Amino acid sequence: MTLRDRHIFCFGLGYSVRALLPQVMALGTRVSGTVRCEVRAADWRAQGVAAYVFDGTAPLPKEALGGVTDILVSVPPGRFGCPAFLANRATLVRLPGLVWIGYLSSTAVYGDCGGAWIDESHSVAPQSADALGRVAAERAWSALARHRGVAIDLLRISGIYGPGRSAFDQLRRGGTRAIVKSGQVFNRIHVEDIAAAILSAMSHPAGRRILNLADGCPAASSEILTQAAALLGLPPPPEVPLEEAGLPPAMAAFYAENRRILNGRLRALPGFALRYPDHHAGLAAILETERRVQAA
C-alpha cells in the first residue's frame, strides 16, 4: 500500500505534525486530525485537512476515523496515559484497515542517567508526571498494536527546536539567562528531522520499534544560547549557576535529569539522513530562513 492509498489521522495537529503534513499531502495521503478549538479546526479545513475538535475526554464521532489506515499521536499524556486512546478505545479496537501507529513520546521516559550515553535498550525510569504518563501511553498503544497485529513506532523525542521555537526566540523575548550546571547537557532535534523520521517510519512499517529522535550531539543550554546570541550579533546572556537561579519546580526538574541520547536506530531508518546533525547547522538554517522571509 503506497502513501497515496493511505489516510492518516493525527491526534494533535501540533508543531511537529505541522512540519510533516505538507510532505504527506504532496504524496497524496489523505489527512485528518484534532485540534482544541473550532477556530483552528476551520483553519485546517481550509487547507484540506479534515479537522475535529477534541477536548481530551469526549470520544470523536465514529465517522472521524472512517477509512483511517494510520494513527499519529502527539497529544500530551494525562495522569492515566493518553487521552486520545482512553476516549476513543472502543472505536480504535475495531478500526478496519489499520496499518501503522506512531506515538510521539519523549526521551524523558529514561529519567536521570547521570550523563551516560544510552540507546533504546535502556530501561525506562520516568520521574516526572509527564514521563509517567508517556510510559503509560506507550504501553496502551503498544497493546492495541499487538491486539490488532499492526506496526507501531514509539518515537522518543528529545528537545524540539525549529523556526519560531529556538534560542533566537528566547533571546528576543529578553531577560534570558544562561543557567549553568557543571556536566549538564540536553539533547535536541530539529523539527524538520522529526518530520522526516515520521515519514520514513510510516513508509516502512516494521513491527514494534522504539526510536530515539535526537541529533546525537547533546550540549549545555548555555552553549546554545551563547552561539545564538553570537549569530544575532548580541552579547552572550549572563551566566547564572543553577543553585542561584531560583527556577520554578517545573523548570528545575529539567536540570535534575542528565543523559546523552544515542541515535543509531534513527540513522538506520530507510532513506533517512539527519538534515541538521547538530545545533550549529540547525541554528544557522533557522536564521537563514528568517532573513530570507524578511527580505521577500
Residue, then its C-alpha position, 0 to 999 in steps of 0.5 A: m500500500t503506497l502513501r497515496d492509498r493511505h489516510i492518516f489521522c493525527f491526534g494533535l495537529g501540533y508543531s511537529v505534525r505541522a512540519l510533516l503534513p505538507q510532505v504527506m499531502a504532496l504524496g497524496t495521503r489523505v489527512s485528518g486530525t484534532v485540534r482544541c478549538e473550532v477556530r483552528a479546526a476551520d483553519w485546517r479545513a481550509q487547507g484540506v485537512a479534515a479537522y475535529v475538535f477534541d477536548g481530551t475526554a469526549p470520544l470523536p464521532k465514529e465517522a472521524l476515523g472512517g477509512v483511517t489506515d494510520i494513527l499519529v499521536s502527539v497529544p500530551p499524556g494525562r495522569f492515566g496515559c493518553p487521552a486520545f486512546l482512553a476516549n476513543r478505545a472502543t472505536l480504535v479496537r475495531l478500526p478496519g484497515l489499520v496499518w501503522i501507529g506512531y506515538l510521539s513520546s519523549t526521551a524523558v521516559y529514561g529519567d536521570c542517567g547521570g550523563a551516560w550515553i544510552d540507546e533504546s535498550h535502556s530501561v525506562a525510569p520516568q520521574s516526572a508526571d509527564a514521563l509517567g504518563r508517556v510510559a503509560a501511553e506507550r504501553a496502551w498503544s503498544a497493546l492495541a498494536r499487538h491486539r490488532g497485529v499492526a506496526i507501531d513506532l514509539l518515537r522518543i523525542s528529545g528537545i524540539y527546536g525549529p523556526g519560531r521555537s529556538a534560542f533566537d526566540q528566547l533571546r528576543r523575548g529578553g531577560t534570558r539567562a544562561i543557567v549553568k550546571s557543571g556536566q549538564v547537557f540536553n539533547r535536541i532535534h530539529v523539527e524538520d528531522i522529526a518530520a522526516a523520521i515520521l515519514s520514513a517510519m510510516s513508509h516502512p512499517a516494521g513491527r514494534r520499534i522504539l526510536n530515539l529522535a535526537d541529533g546525537c550531539p547533546a550540549a549545555s543550554s548555555e552553549i546554545l544560547t551563547q552561539a545564538a546570541a553570537l549569530l544575532g550579533l548580541p552579547p552572550p546572556p549572563e551566566v547564572p549557576l543553577e543553585e542561584a537561579g531560583l527556577p520554578p519546580a517545573m523548570a528545575a526538574f529539567y536540570a535534575e535529569n542528565r543523559r546523552i541520547l544515542n541515535g543509531r536506530l534513527r540513522a538506520l531508518p530507510g532513506f533517512a539522513l539527519r538534515y541538521p546533525d547538530h545545533h550549529a547547522g540547525l541554528a544557522a538554517i533557522l536564521e537563514t530562513e528568517r532573513r530570507v522571509q524578511a527580505a521577500 
